[in-house]
Amino acid sequence: MKNSIQQFWNSSWVLSITAGVLLGLSYPPVPLPFLIFPAFLLVFRIIDLSDSAREAAYKIYPAFLIWNIITTYWLVMATVAGGVAAILANAAVMTIPVMLQYKVQQLKISPWLIALLQTAFWLTYEFLHHQWDLAWPWLGVGNAWANVPQLVQYISVTGYWGISLWVIFTTALAYQYLKKHKQKTKIALISILLVFPAWSISISAFESETKHEQTHEVVVVQPNFDSYEPNGGFDSAQQANDHLLSLTDSVITENTQLIAWPENAVQNQILNIDGYRNFSDRTKKQLKKYTEKQDATLITGATFFEFYKDDIPALPYKGQRGAYLPFNAALGFYPDKPMEAYRKHNLVPIVERIPFVHFLNAIDVFGWVSWNQIQGYGKGHHPDQFSVNGTATPALICYDSVFPSWVRNYVENGSGYLTIITNDGWWGNTSGHEQHFAYARLRAIEFDRWIVRSANNGISGIIAPDGSIKIETPYWKSTAFNYKVPVLTSKTLYARFGDWLPYLMMILSIFGIGFSFFDKKSNST
């Protein structure tokens, strides 16, 4: 038995496969987030068994590949080639911090400092992976804990980055203890393992319910359109609109102030220009009249075509009506003012927009590719909000909701609650829609805001500021409900100070890289 354990502990490939399985099973909907601790312990063991940073990355790549497959296999439901490419590429990107972690693990410095620098490298990677055209925050370590909100209330101070700090630092220090068996390290390890959950529980126990001066009755609609059928499975786009209105009518009251329809709810393009007597004009008039009748704001997802006369952006599409860009957008219809639009900022790489398209166009000096015609959706740049009875709320469109730094823009600018509209039907009845719903619970805690979530096929719902679920609809069901949502004005420390933790980790990472470089240089001399 002892020999078997020893063989396991010294076999990089067996450790890699085991780590990958444990990492994959740490994420929703599997209720086993604690598996992420032994998983990263095995990662650090593989690093220690390697003879170079490149070898460490090579040996850990299978673990990260398995992790990506188990957790995000559903990407292939929309496009097989794109899904496979995304999984392979993301697993490769994840090995970058591992190579840096290898460098510091070889240093003859305090185990505490080794663990801290290895943590800094991982958090720096996670933060930077939110910032570029290939951004993919889905496998952030914090997301593994989305369905146990009672243990992560402290993210109202740290952002969900604090969960990564807890997990990576604990496991890195645990590995240092296993190597050196220092009693002080053991005591510290146990303390760190327990202090974050204890902090969270104390917040839950002593924090009173946030006071609110008003509530908004909201109507949430889940139309259950088939994303792979024209008009969502209806005979016409107008019939699809009628279905949305019928569901809304079934639960609306004279006190309703907001109606939330999901991403892509309107089944045809809406233009920013009028006068063509087309579906766009008819829909805008119909929805405007409906909001006047109900005296309520309506937020709906739609493909929004914006035509330009002046200030034409780079790489526009060109059509008979002039230069334009299509946007995955949220449209706001009001009883007392014109329609407004929010253009989605965080676009899914490849699926919604070609990454680095402006750079690729710039280096294509021979014009071999018409980049403007294949770029995908235009990218929005402004965190526009919608007005509901004097209160602001965003319409976070699908992928927007997994970027805490972007969500913070809205809370800073007065959001009383957060509205999420999404269409997870592209992924079918997989774990994708369950993960997406779970991750919204973290945003509620980070910003002390109620979440109103309208999803095409599910899961729609209401989430309280502590991450608890008040309403959760079944998947693949046409339904609607109303709920009185408190409007809040308080700001958490994370809302006030933002990403202070990852920036601190970036500074430590720079220190760690410099320290490794000078240590290597001094050893060579």
C-alpha positions as CSV (number, residue, x, y, z in Angstrom):
1,M,0.0,0.0,0.0
2,K,2.8,2.4,0.9
3,N,4.6,1.6,-2.3
4,S,1.5,2.3,-4.3
5,I,1.0,5.7,-2.7
6,Q,4.7,6.4,-3.3
7,Q,4.4,5.4,-7.0
8,F,1.3,7.6,-7.3
9,W,3.1,10.6,-5.6
10,N,6.1,10.3,-8.0
11,S,4.2,9.7,-11.3
12,S,3.7,13.1,-13.0
13,W,1.3,11.7,-15.6
14,V,-0.9,9.9,-13.1
15,L,-0.9,13.0,-10.9
16,S,-1.8,15.2,-13.9
17,I,-4.8,13.1,-14.9
18,T,-6.0,12.9,-11.3
19,A,-5.6,16.7,-10.8
20,G,-7.6,17.3,-14.0
21,V,-10.5,15.1,-12.9
22,L,-10.5,16.8,-9.4
23,L,-10.5,20.3,-10.9
24,G,-13.3,19.5,-13.3
25,L,-15.4,18.0,-10.6
26,S,-14.9,21.1,-8.4
27,Y,-17.2,23.3,-10.5
28,P,-21.0,23.6,-10.6
29,P,-23.3,21.7,-11.0
30,V,-21.1,19.2,-9.1
31,P,-21.4,20.2,-5.4
32,L,-17.8,19.4,-4.5
33,P,-15.8,22.6,-4.5
34,F,-13.4,21.3,-1.8
35,L,-11.9,19.0,-4.4
36,I,-10.0,22.0,-5.8
37,F,-7.7,21.9,-2.8
38,P,-6.2,18.4,-3.4
39,A,-6.2,19.2,-7.1
40,F,-3.9,22.1,-6.8
41,L,-1.8,20.3,-4.3
42,L,-1.1,17.7,-7.1
43,V,-0.3,20.6,-9.5
44,F,2.4,21.8,-7.1
45,R,3.7,18.3,-6.8
46,I,4.0,18.0,-10.6
47,I,5.9,21.3,-10.7
48,D,8.3,19.9,-8.1
49,L,8.9,16.7,-10.1
50,S,9.8,18.7,-13.2
51,D,13.3,19.7,-14.3
52,S,12.4,22.9,-16.1
53,A,9.5,25.4,-16.4
54,R,8.8,24.0,-19.9
55,E,8.6,20.5,-18.6
56,A,6.2,21.6,-15.8
57,A,3.9,23.2,-18.4
58,Y,4.1,20.1,-20.6
59,K,3.2,17.7,-17.7
60,I,0.4,19.9,-16.3
61,Y,-1.2,20.5,-19.7
62,P,-3.2,17.2,-19.6
63,A,-4.6,18.2,-16.2
64,F,-5.7,21.6,-17.5
65,L,-7.1,20.0,-20.7
66,I,-9.2,17.5,-18.7
67,W,-10.3,20.4,-16.4
68,N,-11.5,22.4,-19.5
69,I,-13.2,19.4,-21.0
70,I,-15.2,18.4,-17.9
71,T,-16.2,21.9,-17.1
72,T,-16.8,23.5,-20.5
73,Y,-17.5,20.5,-22.8
74,W,-20.7,22.3,-23.7
75,L,-18.9,24.8,-25.9
76,V,-19.0,22.3,-28.8
77,M,-22.8,22.4,-28.8
78,A,-22.6,25.8,-30.7
79,T,-19.7,25.0,-32.9
80,V,-17.6,21.8,-32.7
81,A,-14.5,23.3,-34.3
82,G,-14.7,26.5,-32.2
83,G,-15.4,24.7,-29.0
84,V,-12.5,22.3,-29.5
85,A,-10.1,25.1,-30.4
86,A,-11.2,27.1,-27.3
87,I,-10.7,24.2,-25.0
88,L,-7.2,23.4,-26.4
89,A,-6.1,27.0,-26.4
90,N,-7.4,27.9,-22.9
91,A,-5.6,24.9,-21.4
92,A,-2.4,26.1,-23.0
93,V,-2.8,29.6,-21.7
94,M,-3.3,28.3,-18.2
95,T,0.2,26.8,-18.2
96,I,1.8,30.2,-18.3
97,P,1.5,30.9,-14.5
98,V,2.7,27.3,-13.9
99,M,6.0,28.1,-15.5
100,L,6.5,31.1,-13.3
101,Q,5.5,29.0,-10.2
102,Y,8.2,26.5,-11.2
103,K,10.8,29.3,-11.1
104,V,10.0,30.4,-7.6
105,Q,9.7,26.9,-6.3
106,Q,13.4,26.4,-7.0
107,L,14.4,29.4,-4.9
108,K,16.0,29.0,-1.5
109,I,13.7,31.4,0.3
110,S,11.0,31.2,3.0
111,P,8.2,28.7,2.3
112,W,5.8,31.5,3.0
113,L,7.3,33.7,0.3
114,I,7.3,30.8,-2.2
115,A,3.6,30.2,-1.6
116,L,2.8,33.9,-1.7
117,L,4.6,34.4,-5.0
118,Q,3.0,31.3,-6.6
119,T,-0.4,32.7,-5.5
120,A,0.5,36.1,-7.0
121,F,1.4,34.5,-10.4
122,W,-2.0,32.7,-10.5
123,L,-4.1,35.7,-9.6
124,T,-2.2,37.8,-12.1
125,Y,-2.9,35.3,-14.8
126,E,-6.6,35.2,-13.8
127,F,-6.9,39.0,-13.8
128,L,-5.1,39.5,-17.1
129,H,-7.2,36.7,-18.7
130,H,-10.2,39.0,-18.1
131,Q,-8.6,41.9,-20.1
132,W,-7.9,40.8,-23.6
133,D,-9.8,39.7,-26.7
134,L,-9.4,36.0,-25.8
135,A,-10.8,36.6,-22.3
136,W,-12.2,33.5,-20.7
137,P,-13.0,34.0,-17.0
138,W,-15.2,30.8,-16.8
139,L,-12.6,28.7,-15.0
140,G,-11.6,31.3,-12.4
141,V,-10.9,29.4,-9.2
142,G,-13.6,31.6,-7.4
143,N,-16.3,30.2,-9.7
144,A,-15.9,26.8,-8.2
145,W,-17.5,28.1,-5.0
146,A,-20.5,29.9,-6.5
147,N,-23.0,27.5,-5.0
148,V,-21.7,27.8,-1.5
149,P,-22.2,31.5,-1.0
150,Q,-22.3,31.2,2.8
151,L,-18.5,30.4,2.7
152,V,-17.5,33.3,0.5
153,Q,-19.2,36.4,1.8
154,Y,-15.8,38.0,2.1
155,I,-15.7,38.7,-1.6
156,S,-17.7,41.8,-0.9
157,V,-14.2,43.1,0.2
158,T,-11.9,41.2,-2.1
159,G,-14.0,40.5,-5.2
160,Y,-14.1,36.9,-6.3
161,W,-10.3,37.1,-6.5
162,G,-10.2,36.5,-2.8
163,I,-11.4,33.0,-3.3
164,S,-8.4,32.3,-5.6
165,L,-6.1,33.8,-3.0
166,W,-7.5,31.5,-0.3
167,V,-7.3,28.3,-2.4
168,I,-4.0,28.8,-4.1
169,F,-2.1,30.2,-1.1
170,T,-3.5,27.4,1.1
171,T,-2.5,24.7,-1.3
172,A,0.9,26.2,-2.1
173,L,1.7,26.5,1.6
174,A,0.4,23.0,2.2
175,Y,2.8,21.6,-0.3
176,Q,5.7,23.5,1.3
177,Y,4.7,21.9,4.6
178,L,4.7,18.4,3.1
179,K,8.2,19.0,1.8
180,K,9.7,20.5,5.0
181,H,7.3,19.4,7.8
182,K,7.7,22.6,9.8
183,Q,5.3,22.8,12.7
184,K,4.9,26.5,12.4
185,T,3.9,26.0,8.7
186,K,1.4,23.4,9.8
187,I,-0.3,25.7,12.3
188,A,-0.3,28.6,9.8
189,L,-1.8,26.3,7.2
190,I,-4.7,25.2,9.3
191,S,-5.3,28.9,10.3
192,I,-5.4,30.1,6.7
193,L,-7.7,27.2,5.7
194,L,-10.2,28.1,8.3
195,V,-9.9,31.9,8.5
196,F,-11.6,32.7,5.2
197,P,-14.7,30.6,5.9
198,A,-14.8,31.9,9.4
199,W,-14.7,35.5,8.1
200,S,-17.5,34.7,5.7
201,I,-19.7,33.1,8.4
202,S,-19.1,36.1,10.7
203,I,-20.2,38.5,8.0
204,S,-23.4,36.5,7.5
205,A,-24.0,36.3,11.3
206,F,-23.5,39.9,12.2
207,E,-24.5,41.8,9.0
208,S,-28.0,43.0,9.2
209,E,-30.2,43.1,6.1
210,T,-29.4,46.1,3.9
211,K,-31.9,48.9,4.3
212,H,-33.9,50.0,1.3
213,E,-36.2,52.8,0.7
214,Q,-38.2,51.4,-2.2
215,T,-38.9,48.2,-4.1
216,H,-39.6,47.7,-7.8
217,E,-42.0,45.1,-9.0
218,V,-40.3,43.4,-11.9
219,V,-41.7,40.9,-14.4
220,V,-39.3,38.3,-15.7
221,V,-40.1,36.5,-18.9
222,Q,-38.6,33.1,-20.1
223,P,-40.0,32.5,-23.6
224,N,-38.2,29.3,-24.3
225,F,-37.4,30.0,-27.9
226,D,-35.5,27.4,-29.9
227,S,-32.2,29.2,-30.7
228,Y,-31.5,26.9,-33.7
229,E,-34.9,27.5,-35.4
230,P,-35.9,30.6,-37.4
231,N,-38.1,33.0,-35.3
232,G,-37.4,30.9,-32.2
233,G,-39.6,28.1,-33.6
234,F,-42.6,30.3,-34.4
235,D,-44.0,30.9,-37.9
236,S,-42.9,34.6,-37.9
237,A,-41.0,37.1,-35.8
238,Q,-44.3,38.8,-35.0
239,Q,-45.7,35.6,-33.5
240,A,-42.6,35.4,-31.3
241,N,-43.2,38.9,-30.1
242,D,-46.9,38.1,-29.4
243,H,-45.7,35.1,-27.3
244,L,-43.5,37.4,-25.3
245,L,-46.3,39.9,-24.7
246,S,-48.7,37.1,-23.8
247,L,-46.3,35.8,-21.1
248,T,-45.8,39.3,-19.8
249,D,-49.6,39.9,-19.6
250,S,-50.0,36.7,-17.6
251,V,-48.2,38.1,-14.6
252,I,-48.0,41.9,-15.0
253,T,-49.9,44.1,-12.5
254,E,-50.7,47.8,-12.3
255,N,-47.6,48.1,-9.9
256,T,-45.1,46.6,-12.3
257,Q,-42.2,49.0,-13.1
258,L,-39.8,46.8,-15.0
259,I,-40.3,44.1,-17.7
260,A,-37.2,42.0,-18.4
261,W,-37.0,39.9,-21.6
262,P,-33.9,37.8,-22.4
263,E,-31.0,38.2,-24.8
264,N,-32.1,37.8,-28.4
265,A,-35.8,37.9,-27.4
266,V,-36.8,40.0,-30.4
267,Q,-36.4,37.6,-33.3
268,N,-35.4,40.1,-36.0
269,Q,-33.0,43.0,-36.4
270,I,-33.8,46.4,-34.9
271,L,-32.4,49.4,-36.7
272,N,-31.4,52.8,-35.3
273,I,-33.1,54.5,-38.3
274,D,-36.8,54.7,-39.1
275,G,-39.0,55.2,-42.1
276,Y,-38.6,51.9,-43.9
277,R,-42.0,50.4,-42.8
278,N,-40.3,47.1,-41.9
279,F,-40.3,44.8,-39.0
280,S,-37.9,47.1,-37.1
281,D,-40.3,50.1,-37.3
282,R,-43.3,48.0,-36.4
283,T,-41.7,46.3,-33.4
284,K,-40.4,49.6,-32.0
285,K,-43.8,51.2,-32.3
286,Q,-45.5,48.1,-30.8
287,L,-43.2,47.9,-27.8
288,K,-43.3,51.6,-27.2
289,K,-47.2,51.5,-27.1
290,Y,-47.0,48.5,-24.8
291,T,-44.8,50.4,-22.3
292,E,-47.2,53.4,-22.5
293,K,-50.1,51.2,-21.8
294,Q,-48.4,49.4,-18.8
295,D,-46.5,52.5,-17.6
296,A,-43.4,50.4,-17.2
297,T,-39.9,50.1,-18.6
298,L,-39.2,47.2,-20.9
299,I,-35.7,45.8,-21.4
300,T,-35.2,43.3,-24.1
301,G,-32.3,41.7,-26.0
302,A,-32.1,42.1,-29.8
303,T,-29.7,42.3,-32.7
304,F,-29.3,46.1,-33.2
305,F,-28.0,47.5,-36.5
306,E,-26.5,50.9,-36.0
307,F,-26.1,52.9,-39.2
308,Y,-23.6,55.8,-39.3
309,K,-23.7,59.1,-41.2
310,D,-20.9,60.8,-39.2
311,D,-18.1,59.4,-37.0
312,I,-18.0,56.2,-38.9
313,P,-16.0,53.6,-36.8
314,A,-13.1,51.6,-38.1
315,L,-14.0,48.4,-40.0
316,P,-17.7,49.0,-40.6
317,Y,-19.9,46.7,-42.6
318,K,-21.2,48.4,-45.8
319,G,-24.7,48.0,-47.1
320,Q,-27.3,49.8,-49.3
321,R,-28.2,52.1,-46.4
322,G,-24.5,53.0,-45.7
323,A,-21.9,52.0,-43.1
324,Y,-23.2,50.1,-40.1
325,L,-22.3,47.7,-37.3
326,P,-24.5,45.0,-35.8
327,F,-24.5,44.7,-32.1
328,N,-25.7,42.2,-29.6
329,A,-27.7,44.7,-27.7
330,A,-30.2,45.4,-24.9
331,L,-33.0,47.9,-25.9
332,G,-34.9,50.0,-23.4
333,F,-38.4,51.0,-24.2
334,Y,-40.1,53.7,-22.0
335,P,-43.6,55.2,-21.7
336,D,-42.2,58.7,-21.7
337,K,-39.0,58.9,-23.8
338,P,-37.3,57.4,-26.8
339,M,-35.8,53.9,-27.1
340,E,-32.2,53.5,-25.7
341,A,-29.6,50.9,-26.4
342,Y,-26.8,49.2,-24.6
343,R,-24.2,47.5,-26.9
344,K,-22.7,44.4,-25.4
345,H,-19.1,45.0,-24.3
346,N,-17.8,41.5,-23.4
347,L,-18.2,39.5,-26.5
348,V,-17.5,35.7,-26.6
349,P,-14.2,35.2,-28.5
350,I,-14.7,33.6,-32.0
351,V,-18.4,32.9,-31.4
352,E,-19.4,36.6,-31.3
353,R,-16.3,38.4,-32.5
354,I,-13.0,37.6,-34.2
355,P,-10.3,38.3,-31.6
356,F,-7.7,41.0,-32.4
357,V,-9.6,41.9,-35.6
358,H,-8.3,45.5,-35.8
359,F,-4.7,44.3,-35.4
360,L,-5.2,41.6,-38.0
361,N,-6.7,44.1,-40.4
362,A,-3.7,46.5,-39.8
363,I,-1.1,43.8,-40.6
364,D,-3.0,42.5,-43.7
365,V,-1.3,45.1,-45.9
366,F,-2.3,43.2,-49.1
367,G,-6.0,43.1,-48.2
368,W,-6.2,39.4,-48.6
369,V,-9.1,39.2,-46.1
370,S,-12.2,41.4,-45.8
371,W,-12.0,41.7,-42.0
372,N,-14.9,44.1,-41.8
373,Q,-17.2,41.5,-43.3
374,I,-16.2,38.6,-41.0
375,Q,-15.5,40.4,-37.7
376,G,-18.8,39.5,-36.0
377,Y,-20.6,41.8,-33.7
378,G,-19.5,45.4,-33.0
379,K,-18.0,45.9,-29.5
380,G,-19.7,48.3,-27.2
381,H,-17.6,50.5,-25.0
382,H,-19.9,52.3,-22.6
383,P,-21.6,50.9,-19.5
384,D,-25.0,52.4,-20.4
385,Q,-27.9,51.8,-18.0
386,F,-31.6,52.0,-18.2
387,S,-33.9,54.1,-16.0
388,V,-36.7,52.4,-14.0
389,N,-38.8,54.9,-12.0
390,G,-35.7,57.1,-11.3
391,T,-33.4,54.2,-10.5
392,A,-30.7,52.9,-12.8
393,T,-30.2,49.2,-13.7
394,P,-28.0,47.7,-16.3
395,A,-28.8,44.9,-18.8
396,L,-25.8,42.7,-18.4
397,I,-25.9,40.6,-21.6
398,C,-24.9,37.0,-21.0
399,Y,-21.0,37.0,-20.9
400,D,-21.0,40.5,-19.4
401,S,-22.1,39.0,-16.1
402,V,-18.9,37.0,-15.5
403,F,-16.7,40.1,-15.5
404,P,-16.8,41.6,-12.0
405,S,-14.7,44.6,-13.0
406,W,-17.2,45.5,-15.8
407,V,-20.2,45.0,-13.4
408,R,-18.6,47.3,-10.9
409,N,-18.9,50.2,-13.4
410,Y,-22.7,50.0,-13.0
411,V,-22.7,49.9,-9.3
412,E,-20.3,52.9,-9.2
413,N,-22.8,54.8,-11.3
414,G,-25.8,54.1,-9.1
415,S,-27.4,50.8,-10.1
416,G,-30.1,49.9,-7.6
417,Y,-30.1,46.3,-8.6
418,L,-28.5,44.2,-11.4
419,T,-30.4,42.9,-14.4
420,I,-29.0,40.0,-16.4
421,I,-30.4,39.0,-19.7
422,T,-29.1,35.9,-21.4
423,N,-29.7,33.2,-24.0
424,D,-28.0,29.9,-22.9
425,G,-30.0,27.9,-25.3
426,W,-27.0,27.7,-27.7
427,W,-25.4,25.2,-25.3
428,G,-28.4,22.9,-24.9
429,N,-29.4,21.1,-21.7
430,T,-25.8,20.9,-20.4
431,S,-24.1,22.2,-17.3
432,G,-23.4,25.5,-19.1
433,H,-26.6,27.2,-18.1
434,E,-26.3,25.9,-14.6
435,Q,-22.8,27.3,-14.2
436,H,-23.9,30.7,-15.7
437,F,-26.8,31.0,-13.2
438,A,-24.5,30.0,-10.3
439,Y,-21.8,32.6,-11.2
440,A,-24.4,35.3,-10.9
441,R,-24.6,34.6,-7.1
442,L,-21.0,35.8,-6.8
443,R,-21.9,39.2,-8.4
444,A,-24.8,39.6,-5.9
445,I,-22.4,39.1,-3.0
446,E,-19.6,41.3,-4.4
447,F,-21.8,44.3,-4.9
448,D,-24.6,43.8,-2.3
449,R,-27.2,43.9,-5.0
450,W,-30.3,41.9,-5.9
451,I,-30.0,40.1,-9.2
452,V,-32.9,40.0,-11.7
453,R,-32.2,37.3,-14.3
454,S,-34.1,36.7,-17.5
455,A,-32.9,33.7,-19.6
456,N,-34.4,32.5,-22.8
457,N,-34.7,28.8,-21.9
458,G,-33.6,29.1,-18.2
459,I,-32.4,29.5,-15.6
460,S,-34.3,32.7,-14.9
461,G,-34.6,33.9,-11.3
462,I,-34.1,36.3,-8.5
463,I,-30.9,36.2,-6.3
464,A,-30.6,38.1,-3.0
465,P,-27.5,40.1,-2.1
466,D,-26.1,37.3,0.1
467,G,-26.2,34.9,-2.9
468,S,-29.3,33.0,-1.8
469,I,-31.8,32.1,-4.5
470,K,-35.3,33.4,-4.1
471,I,-36.8,32.3,-7.4
472,E,-35.3,29.7,-9.8
473,T,-37.2,28.6,-12.9
474,P,-36.9,25.1,-14.5
475,Y,-34.9,24.8,-17.7
476,W,-36.6,24.5,-21.1
477,K,-40.0,25.8,-19.9
478,S,-42.0,28.8,-21.2
479,T,-42.8,30.8,-18.1
480,A,-43.0,34.2,-16.4
481,F,-43.1,35.6,-12.9
482,N,-43.1,38.8,-10.9
483,Y,-41.2,39.8,-7.8
484,K,-40.7,42.9,-5.7
485,V,-37.0,43.7,-5.8
486,P,-35.5,46.0,-3.2
487,V,-33.6,49.0,-4.6
488,L,-30.2,49.4,-2.7
489,T,-27.7,52.2,-2.6
490,S,-25.0,50.9,-0.3
491,K,-21.6,50.1,-1.7
492,T,-19.4,47.2,-0.6
493,L,-15.6,47.7,-0.2
494,Y,-15.1,45.9,-3.4
495,A,-17.5,48.3,-5.2
496,R,-15.6,51.2,-3.7
497,F,-12.0,50.1,-4.2
498,G,-12.3,47.7,-7.1
499,D,-9.6,45.2,-8.1
500,W,-7.1,46.2,-5.4
501,L,-6.2,42.5,-4.7
502,P,-5.2,41.5,-8.3
503,Y,-3.2,44.7,-8.7
504,L,-1.4,43.9,-5.4
505,M,-0.7,40.4,-6.8
506,M,0.6,41.9,-10.0
507,I,3.1,44.0,-8.1
508,L,4.2,40.9,-6.2
509,S,4.5,39.0,-9.5
510,I,6.8,41.6,-10.9
511,F,8.9,41.3,-7.7
512,G,8.9,37.5,-8.0
513,I,10.0,37.5,-11.7
514,G,12.8,40.0,-10.9
515,F,13.9,38.0,-7.8
516,S,14.0,34.8,-9.9
517,F,16.0,36.5,-12.6
518,F,18.6,37.9,-10.2
519,D,18.9,34.7,-8.2
520,K,19.5,32.7,-11.4
521,K,22.1,35.3,-12.5
522,S,23.9,35.2,-9.1
523,N,24.0,31.4,-9.1
524,S,25.5,31.3,-12.6
525,T,28.3,33.5,-11.5
